[in-house]
Amino acid sequence: MPNEKFWDAATAVEGDNSQPALIVAWHHGCACGEKVVSLNGVPFDPSAIDRLIRTLRKARRQVYGK
């Protein structure tokens, strides 16, 4: 299952074997026909993912002015 991992930038150091703060994983297109996107192992439906993206964009704009 493909995934992207994110570490806490304030404390993580490359190669220190720390656990990631967030893992985004997805699965689709195999013979089983299953489609899933999960955050830290919790599956999310398409509407929840869209809401999360909107919320992250809003937070970024308010904090960084973009």
N, C-alpha and C positions, 0 to 999 in steps of 0.2 A: 504494500500500500504506500503510494507516494506521500511524503509529508514535508513540512517545513517546521523547524524548531527555532524558538526564540528564547534567549537567556536574559536574565536581569543584568542590564548594562552596568549597574552600579557595583555589583559584587562578583560577577562571573569573569573569569580569566580563561583565555583559550587554553585548552588542554588540562584544565583543573578537575575534570571528571564531574563537574556539577550537573545537576538536573536542570533541564530547560524549564522556564517559567510557563511556556505555552507551546503546545504541539498542535498544528493544524494538519489533519490527515484526510485523504479522500480516496475513494474506491469507485471505479465504474468501468464498464466496457469489457468485463470478463464473461466467461461462459455462465457464471451463476446469475447474471443479470442484476445483481445488487448494486445500488447506487447510494453512497453515503458520504457526507462530509462531517467530520467530528473535530471538536476542540477539546483537548485533554481527554480524549476518549468518550466524550459525550456527543452523540449524534444530533445534528441540527437539520431542520427542514429548510427548503429554499426561502420561505418568508422570513424565518429567523435569521438566516445568513444575510439577506438583504437589509434587514433592520440593523444588524450588527455593523455592516459596512457603512450605512448612513450615520450611525452613531459615532463610529470612529472618525469619519470625515468631519462631522460636526465638532467633535472634540479637538481634532487637529486644527481646524479653522479658528476655533476660539482660543486655543493656546498659542498657535504659531502664526496666526493671521493670514492663512492661505485659504 
